[in-house]
Amino acid sequence: MEKLRAAKKVAPDGGWGWMACFGVSLVNLSTRSIEPSFGLLFGDLLNDLHVGTTGAAIIISALDVMMNFSGLFVGPLLKEFSYRKVAIAGALLCWLGLALTSPATSMAHILATYSVINGIGVGLATSAAFVALNHYFSKKRGQAVGLSMAGTALGMLIMPQLVRFLLETYDFRGAVLLLSGLALHAAVGATLLQPIKWHLIEEEVDIEMVEAPAMGIILEQEDDGDNDSLPEIKTLLFPRRDRKLSENCPSPQPNGLPKRPTFPRITSSVSVQAAPMVGGMRTRPSFPRITSTASMSLALRKRRESVVSRLSALDFTGSGSCMHIHVDTGDADAEDVDYEIIRRVNTHVGSFARAPKRIDTVKSELGLEMVKPKVSFLQRFTALMDVGLLRDVIYLNILFGLSIFYVAEMNFKMVTPFFLSSLGFSKAETAYFLSVSALTDIAARIIVPPIGDKLKIRKRLLFLTSLVFVAITRSIVAHQRTYTELMVWLSITGFFRGVALANFTLCVSEYSSLEKLPAAFGWHMVGKGVFVIAFGPLIGAIRDWTDSYPICIHAQSVCIFLCVFAWLIEFAIKRFRTKKVVEANPSMAA
């Protein structure tokens, strides 16, 4: 009896994945933790340059634009290089940008070095690290991403105190130069992002039930030499209009891995006669299961084995290339069958993208000639950038919500130190406020993701719920004046911010497949960059026009609620359409 096993390559969900998680956390800590302390670090220099809140908003907006528009290159770069190489390159750019910022004496200098060079480096490093982490985890992805982003929150906890100490000890230039050395540690974290193929584990699956996986399927078969198998043999031997297959050639299952049809196992000899003539035409031969004892034509069997084994050896790449094959059997009757098989190979070559590679030397054996079609520049660009993603309305709505929240979050981080300073708090007190808020942020990123993974709560739903509380608590913070009140409400809003940011990027990876993730995440970053250009300076200008920090914070809360409303409308439309489909087909509700 033939035994068929399937081993599915899956993410380790642990093992070296936790080291990769630590590496991503180190990348985030080294590159992103300085952002919330921007006002603390650059505040005195910007005041000396007579640049107000609008100038600070322009610098931060330019940083985010470069960081996010680097997403245009993330997908193509990850197709050419490993995520480890891309992350290391980003870390080096981040270090260079900060080092060149230390002698800055003008706003243009800060824009060129801190915003442009450092921004591109941060974008490449964090994007490559995030894509790598998604390959290491599947079931525990929320927990892993939450822990990796805890590196950013830990930096937010430590960085305000560190920046204050460095400014008091080494002034602005010395502080920035030392912080550039800290950014270089991102390269160390990137080295831990080993290729995922080194750590994939095999998981046995039911060949009849498994769906086509993202990581790939390895089929193993104990073959005694009598059996040739080919997943697409049905298409080769029989026309699409002929659905009568032998019991050994079951139909492929939709949306899953095709069952492996095989030629019948020959357990005894049998006499195989030529196919009968019907209506003056030779009918197509069939290969029934043989269980009786008889004699079989050795020549016919060898011919069958030769032709089918050659077909099994073909490497069908699905590239649309033409195949010219010549098989000479020396027998007229056999030529009819062989010609039909080969004709169908040429006809259906595009449908064999998933056929396994077996013999690399098939070109020399069969005289295989590949003719590659010409591809235009626009087609290459579209395929490289996966522009087709932008035709997905749900994906675009996800980008809108994430991008508008990102603008609000970026401006809140920038405005908070100025807001606290306007209330008369010292730099030490401001740093303490930011550290406590970061502490509750870390707690949320560690506590909530495992609970969400355990309860299998959708990441978008968690993100959406947390946004409501973030917007409300920040508006409350805007009207607090005492030390205790600010400490309490900043701690609460920090917790909900941690929940939101822990699920921020997961909203993209939850909706996208692993194959599309680099492009999907790249377009997500581009969307953030576009919104930063459009709305970033505008929110900063609101503060200068109104001379009111509370109004500026309320404007950020309005942006957050735009995301909430857009997603709720999408959910309502999907629910309405599903209800209509169920009403039209009552059997689907069963």
N, C-alpha and C positions, 0 to 999 in steps of 0.2 A: 504494500500500500504506500502510495506516494505521500510524503509529509511536506506540508507547506507552512513556512513560518514567516512572520514579518517582524522586523525590528525597526522601530521608529526612532529616529534621532531627535531628541528633545533637549530643551534647555535644562541645565543642571539644577536650577532652583536652589542653589546652595554651593557647597564646596568652594572652588576658586571664585565663584560668583560673589562671595562675601568679601574676598580680597579686591575684586573689581569694584564692589560697592564702596570699599574704603578708598580706593584710588579715585573714584568719581567724587567722593566727599572731599578729598584733598584738593582736587581740581577746583571744585566750587568754593572751598574755603580760601584758596590762594588767589582766585580771580574775581570773585563776586562780593566778598565780604567788605570791601572798601567802599562800596557804593552808598550804603546808608550813612556813612560818616563823611560824605562829600562836603556837606555844609560845614562840618566841624574842621575838616582838613583845609579846604580852600576858602573858607569864609573871610579870614583876615586879608588874604591876597586879593580877593575880588573886591573887598571894600577899599583897599589901597588903589586898585585900578578903577575905582568909581563905577563899578558894574553892579547893578541891583539884582533883584530876584529874577528879572527877565534874562539877564546875562548868564546867571547860574542855570536857568532853565534851558538856555540855548546850548550850553556846554553838555549838560546831562542829556538833552535831546539828541545832540550830535553823536554822543557816545552810544546811545541806544540805537540810533539809525545805523551806524556802522556795525554795531554788534549784531543787529538783526538782519541787515542786508547781506551780511556774510553768509546768511542762510542760502542765498542764491548759489553759493559755491559748495555748500556742504554736501548736497546730493551727488554732484559730479565728482567731487574730491573723494568721497567715500566709495565711489565706483572704481576709482583708479588706485587709491591707496587705502591702507588699513586705518581703522579709527584710532589706533594707537599713534600712528605717524601724524595724522591730522591734529590730534590733541597735543602732541609735543610741539608741533609747529605753532599752534595757537598759544601755548604757554610761553614760548620764546618771544613771540610778538608782544604779548602782554608785558613781559619783563622789559623789553626794549622801550615800549611806549611810556611806561612809568619812569624808567631811568632818564629818558630824554625830557620828561616833564619837570624834573627837579630844578633845572635852571630857568624855568619859565618866568618871563617878565611882562608878558602881554597875553591878552585873551586869545589872539590868533595862534600864539605858540601852544597854549593849552589845548585849543581845538585840534591842532595838527598832531600833537603827540598823544595827549590823554584820550581825546575823543576818537581820533581816526585809527592810529596804530594800535593803541591799547584796546579799542573797541572791536576791531577785527580779530585780534588775538583772543579776547574773551569769547566772542561768538563762535569761533572755530573750536576752541578747547571744550567749552561746555556742551556744544551740540554733538560733537563726536563722542564725548563721554556719555551723554544721555542715550544715544543710539546704541553704544556698546552695552550699556547696562540692560537695555530692553532685550538684548539677545541672550543675556545670562539668566533672566528670570521670566517665568510665565505665571505660575500660580501665586508666587510671592512678589510680584512686580510692584504692587503698591507699597509694600513694606520696604522693599529695596530702594525704590525711588525716594520714599520719605526719609530713610536713613541717610541716603547720599545727599539729599538737600539739607539735611541737618548740619552738614558741613558749612553751608552758607549761613544758617542761623547761628551756629557756634561762632563763626567769624563776626556776625553782627553783635554777639554778646561780648566778645573779647575786643574787637576792633575799636570801639569808641574809647575805651580806657587806654588801649595801646596808642591810638592817634594822639590823645591828649598828652600822654607821657612823652611821646616822640616830639611833639610840637614844643613842649616846655623845655626839653633837653637839647634838641638839635635844630630847632626852627623849621620852617616849611621845607626848605630844600633838602636838608638832611633827613627829615621824616619821609619824604617821598622817595628818596634814594634807597632807604632801608626797606620801605614797603615794596619796592621793585624786587628786592632780593626775596621777600616773602612770596611774591607772585611766581618766582622761578620754581618754587616747590610744586607747582602744578605739573611740571615736566616729570617729577618723581611719581606723582599719582598716575600720570598717563602711562608710565611704563608697566603698571599693573594690569592694563587692559589687554591681556593676551588674546590672540585669535580664538573665537568661540569654538572653532572646530577641534581645538585641543581638549575641550572640556565637555563636549556634548555626550550625553549618556544614552544608551539604548533602552528602549521600553518595548516589551512585547505587546503586540496588538492583534486583534482579530482581523484577518485579511478580508473577511466578508463585510465588516462593519466600519473599518477605518475610513476617514475622509482624507483627501489629499492634503498632506501636511505642509507647513512652511519650511521645515528643516529638511524634508526629503524622506523617502522611504527606501530602505535597503531590503530587497527580497532575497531570501535564501531558500534553495531547493535542493533536496537530496536526489540527484539524478543518477539513474543507473545506465544511462546511455540510450535508452529506448524512447525517451520523451523529449520532444522539442516544444518549447512554449514561447509564446509571443503575445503580449496583451492586445495587439491590434490585428490578430490573425483573422478575426471575423470580417474586418473591413477588407483584408487582402483577398480572401478566398471567395467571398460571397458578395453579391451586389447589395446596395442599401435596400432595394425593394424586396430582397429575399430574407425574410426574418426567421426561416426555419433552420435553426442551428442544432447541432448535436447536443446531447445532454452534457458533454464535456466542454462546451463553449458557451457558458452563460453570458447574458448581456451585461455590459458594464453598468454600474450603479451611477445614477446622476449625482453630481456634486460630491463625488468621493473617488476613492481609488478604484479603478476598474478591476473586476475579477480576472484572474489569469486563465484564459481559455487555453486548452492544450489539445494536441492531437491524442487520439486514443492510445492507451497503453496496450501494447501487444503482449498478451500473456500466452498465446499459442499461435501456431501457424494457421494461415487462412488463405484461401484462393481469392484474389481480387481480380475481377474481370473488368474489361473495358466498359465505360459508361454506355448505356443503350442509346440508340438513335431515336429521337422523337421528332416527328415532323421534318425529317431531313436534316435536323441539327443535332449535334452531339450535346447531351446534357452535361452539366457541370458535375464532376465526380464528388462524392462525399466520402467521409472517413468515419464510419460507425465504430462504436465500441465492439471489440472482438472478444468473445469469451469461448467460442467453440474451437475445435481442433480441425485444421485444414492446412493446405500448403499455400504459401504466399510467394509471389514473384519477387525474388531477391533484387532484380534490377529495378523494379518499380519502387520498392522500398528505399533502395539507395538513392534513386532520383528524388523521391519525396524528401528524404533526409537532407540531401544536398541542397535542394532549393530552399527548404524552410530554414535550415541552419544558416544559409547565406542571408536570408531575410532577417533572421534573428540577430545577425552580426552587424546589420546596418546601423549607423549612428544618425538617427533622424533628429536633426536639430530644430526643425520647425522654422528655419530661417527663410523659407520661401525659395530656396535655391532649386534649380532644375537638376534631375538625376538621369543620366543616360547609362543604362545597364544592358549588357548582352550576356545571356546565358545560353550556351549551346549544349543540348542534351543528346543530339544525334538521333532522336526518335520523333517522328511526325506527330503521333498521338500525344506524346508527352509535351511536345512544343505547345499544343493548344492550352494545356493547363498552365505550363510555365509562363507562356506569354501573357495569359490573363493575370497571373499573380504579379508579374513585373509591371504590367500596365497599371495595375491598381497601386503599386508602390509609387509610380510617378504621379498618378492622379491624386493620391491622398497624402503626399509627403508632408504637407503642412500640418497634418493632424498628429504627427508623431513627436511632438516637442518633449514628451515625457518618456519616450522609449529609452530603456537603459542602454548604456554603452557597453559593448561586449568585446569587440575586436577592433583595434585601432588601425589594422593593416587592410581594411576592407577595400580601400581604393585600389591598391595594387592587385588584389585578388579578382575583383570584379571589373576593373577598368572604369571605376566610378569617376565621373567628371562633374565638378560643381561649377555652376554658372551663377555668380552672385549678382542680384539685381542692383541697379543704381539707386542710391538713396540721396535725396536732396538735402541741402543744408538745413532747411526748415524742418524736415522730418527728423534729422539727427538731433537738432536742438530740442524739438518737442519730446522725443524719446528720452534725451538726457535729463531734461528738467521735469519730466512727468507733468506736462502742462494739462493733461487730461484731468488731473485732480481738481482743477479750477472749474470744471463743469458740474461738480457735485455740490448741490445746493446746501445739503446738510453740513458738509465739510466747510463751506464758506461761512455758514452761520456760526460754526464752532470758532473759526478764525476771527469773526467779528467780535464775539463775546470775549474771547481770550485777549484780543488786542486792545479793546476798550478798557478792560480791567487792568491790563498792563500799564496803560497810560496813567490811570488813576493811582496805581501802586507806585509807579516811578515818581510821580509828583509828590505823593505823600511822604516818601522817604526823603525827598529833597527839602520839602517845606517844614517838616517836623522840627529840625534843629533851629531854624529861623523863628518858628512859632514859639518854641520854648524860650528862646533868647529874648523875644519881644515881651515875654511875661516877666522878665527880670531874673531868670535863672542863670547861674554861672555855667561855664563849660563843664565843670566837674559834675554838676547836677544834671545837665543835659545828657552827658555821657551815661550817667547812672540810669536815667529814664529809658534811654535807648537799650541799655543792657538788660534791664528787667523785661522790657517788651520782647527782646530777642529770646530771653529765657523761656517765657511762655510759648513763644513760637517753636522753639526746639521741642518742648514737651508735647505740643500738638503733633508735630511731624513724627515723633516716636510712638505716641499712644494711638492716634487715630488710624493710620494706615493698616496695621495688623487687624484691627477691629473691622475695618471695611473689607479687607480680603477674606476674613473669616465669615462675615455675613453676606459676602458677594454683592455688596452695594455698588451700583454703577458709579464710576469716578465722576461723571458729569453731574450726577445728582448730588454727590457729596460737595463738589465744587460749588454748585448753584446754591445749595443751602447755606454754605459758609459765607458766600458773598452777601447774602441778605444781612447777616449779623455783622459782617465787616463794615458795610455801609452805615448801618445804624449806630454802631459803637463809635466809629470815627466822627460822625456828626455830633455825638455826645461829647467826645473829647474836645471838640472845637470850642465848647462853651465852659470848660473847666478852667479854674484859675488857681486853686490851692494845690500844694505839693501832694497831699494824700489823695485827693480826687484824681489828679492826673496819673498818679502811680497806679491806682486801681483800674481806671478805664484803659490806660495804655497796656496794662497786663491782659485785660480781657480782649481788646482788639488784636493784640499780638497773638493770642491763642487762635482766634478765628482766622487771622492772616496765615498762620502756620497750616491750618487745615486746607485753606484755599490753595496755597502754593504747593502743598504736598500733592495735590491732584491737578495742578495747573497743566503741566506737560502731559500728564497721563490721559487727559481728555483727548489729546491727539493720538497717542499710541493705542488707546482703547478702541478708537474708531478705525485706525489704519492697520493694515497687515504689516508684518516685519519687512517684506520686500519693498513696500511703498513708504516705510517709515522715514528713511533719510530725506526723500523728496517732500513728504507731508510735513515733516518737522522744518525743513528748509523754507517751504512756503509759509508756514506758521510764523517763522522769524521775519520773513519779508512783510507779512501782514502787520506784525507788531511795529516794524520800522515805518511803514506807511502811516499808521495811526500816530506814531510818535511825532512824525513830521507835521501831520495835520493838526493834532490837538495838544501836543506837548507844550510848545511855547504859549499856546492860547490860555491854558490853565494858569501858567506862571504870570501871564499878562493880566489875568483877572485880579490877582493879588495886587499888582501895581496900580491898576485902574481904580480898584475899590479901596485900596489901602487897608484891607481887612483879611487876616488869615482865616477866620471862621468861614467867610464866604468862599474863599478858595478851597477849603476842605469840603464844604457842602457841594461845590461843583464837582469834586472828585467822587463824592457819593452818588451824584446824579449819573455820572459815567458808569459806575458799577451797576446801578439799577437798569441802565440801558441793556446791559448784558443779560440781566435777569429777565427782563420783558421779552427780549428777542428769543431767548431759549424757551420761555414758557409758551410763546406763540407757536414755535416749532413743535413742542410736545403736544399742544392742543390740536394742531392740524393733523399730526400723525395719529393721534387717538381718534379723531373724527373719521379719518380715512379708514382706519382699521375697523371701526364700528360699522361703517357702511359696507365694507367687504364681508364682514361676518353676517350682517343682515341679509345681504344678497346671496350668501352661501351658508345657510344654517348648519350644514354638516361640518364646517370648519370650526365651529364653536365646541363641538363634541370632543 
